[in-house]
Amino acid sequence: MTSRLALATTVAAIVLGNTAAASAQTYEVTKLVPGSAFHGVHGLGIDKSGRLFAGSVAGAALYEVDRANGTAKIAIPSPEGMADDIAFAPDGTMAWTGFLTGDLYARKGDGPVKKLASGLPGINSLAFRKDGRLYATQVFLGDALYEIDVEGVKPPRKIMEKMGGLNGFEFGPDDMLYGPLWFKGQVAKVDVDKAELSVVADGFKIPAAVNFDSRGNLFVVDTALGQLVRVDPKTGAKKMVAQLKPSLDNLAIDDKDRIFVSNMADNGIQEVDPETGTAKQVIIGKLSLPGGIGVVSDGGKDTIYIADVFAYRTVDGATGEVSEPARMHADGVTLEYPMSATASGDDVLLSSWFTGTVQLIDRKTGKTKEMLHDFKAPHDAVKLGDGSILVNELGSKSLVRASGEHGKDRTVVLGGLEGPVGLVAGSGGTVYLTEAFAGQVSKVEANGEKTVVAKDLKGPEGIALAPDGKLIVAEVGAKRIIQIDPANGTITEIASNLPIGLPAAPGGLPSNIPTGVGVGATGVIYFSSDVENAIYKVVRK
C-alpha cells in the first residue's frame, strides 16, 4: 500500500510536473488547482527537540512538519501511520491513534512501530501522565476512557464511559485529565484514579481539544466557531485569544508557549501568538481532500463543484480560483464529510459513504434544500426530471430511487452491482454508472434494465457525459482518463500516468475517496487528484 502511494506520488512529481502524459499528444493536461501536503490534518504533537508532528486519518499517515519552510514529509506511512491524535511520553516515546482501525501505536525514537492496543474503533485522543502512564478515549464510534498498557501486553482498562465525547485532552499540573466534551460544549476535568468527572467551563459550540502552556494556562479550540480560547482552570473564566476559521481540530504548544493549531478544511496548521492573537500560517492547502466533482457551464464559464471531504468548494474552470460555500463543523452549516458530487441545472448533489448521507444543494445560492440520511455507503447521486433522486448505494450493491417527502420512499431500481461508484444522468430517465469492483460501465434504463457498455476496466470511478454524447471515465486502477462511446463501447485513452487512486485508508472502503471527472460545455475535461489534493484540466490540443 505504502509503495503504491509512494510510486503514485513519485510518478506525479517526476513524470508530470505540471503537465501529464496525454494520448497521442492530442490532449494537454495541466494543473488547475495546486495540491497540498496532508489529506485532512488532525492531531498535533511536538517532541522534546521541537519537531512538529501532524496526523491524518484519511491519508493514513503521520507527518513531520518543517515549520520554517512550510512543508511536510511522511514520518510514518500507511497503514500504521493513521493518526487522529499524537502524544509524547516523558521518555520521548511517540504514541498515536488509528481512528478507523481501532489501533493505538507507539514508537521510541527511530525504533520499530509497536501496537499497544487494538479493537477500539473511534480511538481518538491520548495523553501521557507525568509518570509515563497512557490514557486514551473513543469518540464518535464509541465514548469511553481507557488506560493503555505502554508495554502493549495487558488489554486496555476501561475507566469510564458516556462522558459526551472526551476529545483532544491533556494532563494538567494537578495530574487531572482536562479535555473537551465535544457533544456537550463543555471542558471537563477527570480524576482518572477515582473515575470522577467535573465540568471546568461551558458555553462552547464544539470544543475539540485543549492544551496547557508552561504557566498553567488552559487553551481550547472551538471547531464550530473557529476560536482559540484561554480558560482559567480554577474559575472557568474564558477569554478569546484568536479568531480563526472553523474546522479547527487540535493544538500543540511548544516550550516557548507558541501555539500551533490544525485546521481540517484548510489542510493547514497555524502558529498563534497567545499574547497578541495574531496567527501565522505554517502550511495550508487550497483543497483538503477532493473526491467527486460536477461541472456546469454558465455562459461559456465552467464551474467545478467539489466534494472536498472537509468542505464543499467550487473552482473557476478558467482561473482556478477556489470558493467555499461551506466547511465542516462551521456553526450553522449543514455538511457531512462530502466525498462524491454531481451537478446539473440548479442542483448540486453531495454524497458521503462515511455518514450515509445525500445532500441536495441549490447550485446558485449554496443553500441546502434537502439532507437525506440512512443510505448504505452512498457513492454519487443524480436528480431526475420528476424530482426523485437516484443513488449508487455501494453498501447494498444497488441503484436506489429516493422519492416522496424528504426522500423517505426508497425503492431498488437495480441490485447486484459490484462497487457502484460513479453516476451520470443520460436522456429519458436513463443513467450510466461505474462498477469499480467489477471493472465495468453500464447503462441503466428507467425500468431498471441494464446494458454493459464497457468491461475489463481497472477500477472505474468518476463518470461524466460529454457534449458529444461520449462518456468520460476515471479508470483509477490504470491511472488514466478514458473516453467510451456508449453506442459501441469503443475506448479511447485521453490521458495516462495520472496522480489518482490514493490507497484506501485501513478500516475504510476499497473505493476510498472517489476520483471525480466532469466535462464543460466546450468539452474541457476536469478531474480530481486525491493523491495530490489537486484539480486538473484536460484540453484537446
FENGI-V32087 format. One record per residue. SS is DSSP state (h for helix, s for strand, l for the rest). PSI is psi as a letter, one per 30 degrees, with the letter a starting at -180 (999 if undefined). D_FIRST is the distance of its C-alpha to the first C-alpha in Angstrom with 1 decimal. Layout:
BEGIN
ss = (SS;SS)
psi = (PSI;PSI)
d_first = (D_FIRST;D_FIRST)
END
This chain:
BEGIN
ss = (l;h;h;h;h;h;h;h;h;h;h;h;h;h;h;h;l;l;s;s;l;s;h;h;h;l;s;s;s;s;s;s;s;l;l;l;l;l;l;l;l;l;l;s;s;s;l;l;l;l;l;s;s;s;s;s;l;l;l;l;s;s;s;s;s;s;l;l;l;l;s;s;s;s;s;s;l;l;l;l;l;l;l;l;l;s;s;s;l;l;l;l;l;s;s;s;s;s;l;l;l;l;s;s;s;s;s;l;l;l;l;l;l;s;s;s;s;l;l;l;l;l;s;s;s;s;s;s;l;l;l;l;l;s;s;s;s;s;l;l;l;l;l;s;s;s;s;s;l;l;l;l;l;l;l;l;s;s;s;s;s;l;l;l;l;s;l;s;l;s;s;l;l;l;l;l;s;s;s;s;s;l;l;l;l;s;s;s;s;s;s;l;l;l;l;s;s;s;s;s;s;l;l;l;l;l;s;s;s;s;s;s;l;l;l;l;l;s;s;s;s;s;l;l;l;l;s;s;s;s;s;l;l;l;l;l;l;s;s;s;s;s;s;l;l;l;l;s;s;s;s;s;s;l;l;l;l;l;s;s;s;s;s;l;l;l;l;s;s;s;s;s;l;l;l;l;l;l;s;s;s;s;s;l;l;l;l;l;l;l;l;l;s;s;s;s;s;s;l;l;s;s;s;s;s;s;s;l;l;l;s;s;s;s;s;s;l;l;l;l;l;s;s;s;s;s;s;l;l;l;l;l;l;l;l;l;l;l;l;s;s;s;s;s;l;l;s;s;s;s;s;s;l;l;l;l;s;s;s;s;s;s;l;l;l;l;l;s;s;s;s;s;l;l;l;l;l;s;s;s;s;s;s;l;l;l;l;l;s;s;s;s;s;h;h;h;l;s;s;s;s;s;s;l;h;h;h;l;s;s;s;s;s;s;l;l;l;l;l;s;s;s;s;s;s;l;l;l;l;l;s;s;s;s;s;l;l;l;l;s;s;s;s;s;l;l;l;l;l;s;s;s;s;s;l;l;l;l;l;s;s;s;s;s;s;l;l;l;l;l;s;s;s;s;s;h;h;h;l;s;s;s;s;s;l;l;l;l;l;l;s;s;s;s;s;l;l;l;l;l;l;l;l;l;l;l;l;l;l;l;l;l;l;l;l;l;s;s;s;l;l;l;l;l;s;s;s;s;s;l;l;l;l;s;s;s;s;s;s;s;l)
psi = (e;e;e;e;e;e;e;e;e;e;e;e;e;e;e;e;b;f;l;l;k;l;k;g;g;f;k;k;k;l;k;e;k;l;a;l;e;l;i;k;k;c;k;k;k;k;l;f;g;g;k;k;k;k;l;k;e;e;f;h;l;k;k;k;k;j;e;e;f;h;l;k;l;k;e;j;l;k;f;f;f;k;k;e;l;k;l;k;l;e;g;f;k;k;l;l;k;j;e;e;f;g;k;k;l;l;k;k;b;g;a;l;k;k;k;f;l;l;g;i;k;g;k;d;l;l;k;k;l;f;g;f;l;k;k;l;l;k;k;e;g;l;i;l;k;l;k;k;j;f;f;g;e;k;l;k;j;k;e;l;l;h;f;g;i;j;b;j;l;l;k;l;f;g;g;l;j;k;l;k;j;e;f;f;g;l;k;l;k;k;j;f;e;f;h;k;k;k;k;e;l;a;g;l;d;j;k;e;l;l;l;k;a;f;g;g;k;k;k;k;k;j;e;e;f;h;k;k;k;k;k;j;f;e;f;g;k;k;k;k;e;k;j;a;l;l;g;k;e;l;l;k;k;a;f;g;g;k;k;k;k;k;j;e;e;f;h;l;k;k;k;k;j;f;e;f;g;k;k;k;k;e;k;l;l;e;l;e;i;k;c;k;l;k;k;k;k;j;h;f;k;k;k;k;k;k;j;g;e;g;l;j;l;l;k;j;f;e;f;g;k;k;l;j;e;k;l;k;f;k;k;g;k;j;k;i;i;k;f;l;k;l;k;l;b;g;k;k;k;k;k;j;f;e;f;h;l;k;k;k;k;j;e;e;f;g;k;k;e;k;j;k;l;h;l;j;i;k;j;k;k;k;k;l;f;g;f;l;k;k;k;j;j;e;f;g;h;l;j;k;k;k;a;a;k;g;g;f;j;k;k;j;e;k;a;g;k;j;h;j;d;k;k;k;k;b;l;h;g;l;l;k;l;k;j;e;e;f;h;l;k;l;k;k;l;f;g;g;k;k;k;k;e;k;a;h;l;j;h;k;c;k;k;l;k;l;f;g;f;l;k;k;k;j;i;e;f;g;h;l;k;l;k;k;j;f;e;f;g;k;k;k;k;e;k;l;h;k;i;l;h;k;k;k;k;k;f;a;l;e;f;b;j;k;k;k;l;l;k;l;f;g;g;k;k;k;l;k;j;f;e;f;h;l;k;l;k;j;k;k;999)
d_first = (0.0;3.8;5.5;5.1;6.4;8.7;9.8;10.7;12.5;14.2;15.3;16.6;18.4;19.9;20.6;21.3;23.1;25.0;25.3;23.0;23.9;26.1;27.6;30.8;31.1;32.7;30.4;29.7;26.4;26.9;25.3;27.6;26.0;24.2;20.8;20.2;18.2;16.9;15.8;18.8;20.1;21.6;22.6;24.2;25.3;27.5;27.8;31.1;30.8;30.3;26.6;25.2;21.8;20.3;17.8;15.9;15.1;13.7;11.7;10.6;11.7;15.0;16.8;20.0;22.5;25.1;28.1;30.4;28.3;26.6;23.1;19.9;17.1;14.0;15.5;12.9;9.3;7.1;7.6;11.0;12.0;12.9;16.6;19.5;22.0;22.5;25.5;27.1;29.3;32.7;31.3;28.5;25.7;23.1;21.9;19.9;19.2;16.2;18.2;16.4;15.4;18.8;17.7;19.5;18.4;20.5;20.5;23.8;23.9;21.3;21.2;18.5;16.8;18.9;18.6;22.1;22.1;20.4;21.7;22.7;21.4;22.2;22.3;23.2;25.6;26.5;29.2;30.8;34.5;36.7;36.9;33.1;32.7;29.7;29.9;27.4;27.8;26.3;27.0;26.6;25.1;27.8;30.6;31.2;31.6;30.6;31.2;28.1;28.8;27.6;27.4;25.2;27.8;29.8;28.5;28.6;32.3;33.0;35.7;36.3;35.0;35.8;36.4;35.4;31.8;32.1;29.5;28.9;31.5;33.1;35.9;39.1;41.8;43.6;40.6;40.2;36.8;37.0;34.7;34.7;35.2;33.1;35.0;38.5;38.7;39.7;38.9;39.7;40.1;39.4;41.2;38.4;41.0;43.3;40.7;42.8;41.6;43.9;43.6;43.9;43.8;43.4;43.7;40.1;38.4;34.8;34.5;30.8;31.1;33.8;34.3;37.3;38.6;40.6;43.8;42.8;42.3;39.8;37.7;36.1;33.9;34.9;32.0;34.3;37.0;34.9;37.2;37.1;39.9;41.7;43.1;45.8;44.5;48.2;49.6;46.7;48.0;45.5;45.5;43.1;41.8;39.8;39.2;35.7;33.7;32.5;28.9;29.1;26.8;27.4;29.5;29.9;33.1;33.5;36.4;38.5;38.1;36.1;34.1;30.6;29.6;26.3;26.4;23.7;25.3;25.9;22.5;25.0;26.7;30.5;32.8;36.0;39.3;40.8;44.3;44.4;41.5;40.3;36.6;34.8;31.4;29.0;26.1;25.8;24.2;26.1;23.5;21.2;18.5;20.1;19.4;22.2;25.2;28.8;31.4;35.1;37.8;41.0;43.8;41.5;39.0;35.4;33.8;30.1;29.5;26.0;24.3;22.8;21.6;23.8;26.5;28.3;29.0;30.8;30.8;33.7;32.7;35.2;34.7;31.3;33.0;31.1;33.1;32.1;34.1;32.2;29.7;28.4;30.8;33.5;37.0;38.4;35.3;33.9;30.2;27.3;23.8;24.2;21.1;23.0;26.3;29.1;32.4;35.7;39.4;39.8;36.7;33.1;31.0;28.0;25.9;23.5;21.6;21.2;25.0;26.2;28.4;29.8;31.8;34.6;35.6;38.6;37.2;40.2;40.8;37.3;38.8;37.2;39.4;37.6;34.7;33.8;32.1;31.0;28.8;26.0;22.8;24.6;22.9;25.6;29.3;32.4;36.1;38.6;42.3;43.6;41.6;39.3;35.5;33.1;29.7;26.5;25.9;22.5;23.3;26.5;25.4;28.5;30.1;32.4;35.5;36.5;40.1;43.2;43.6;40.3;38.5;39.1;40.1;37.0;37.3;34.8;35.3;32.9;30.7;28.3;25.8;22.2;20.1;22.7;21.3;23.5;27.3;30.2;33.9;36.1;39.8;42.1;39.6;37.0;33.3;30.4;27.0;23.5;21.9;18.2;17.6;20.8;20.2;23.7;26.0;29.2;32.5;34.0;37.7;39.4;40.4;36.9;37.3;34.1;33.8;30.6;30.7;27.7;25.3;22.7;20.5;16.7;15.8;19.0;19.1;21.7;25.2;28.5;31.9;33.5;37.2;37.9;36.5;33.4;30.0;27.2;23.7;20.2;18.4;14.9;13.2;15.6;15.3;19.1;22.1;24.6;28.1;29.4;33.2;33.8;37.1;35.8;32.0;32.0;28.6;28.7;25.8;26.5;23.7;20.6;17.8;17.3;14.9;14.0;11.1;9.3;6.3;8.4;9.4;9.9;13.4;13.5;13.9;11.8;13.9;13.0;15.2;16.9;17.7;21.5;24.1;27.8;30.9;34.1;37.6;37.9;34.7;32.5;28.8;26.5;22.8;20.4;17.3;14.9;12.9;16.2;18.3;20.8;23.2;24.0;27.3;28.1;31.7;33.6;35.4)
END
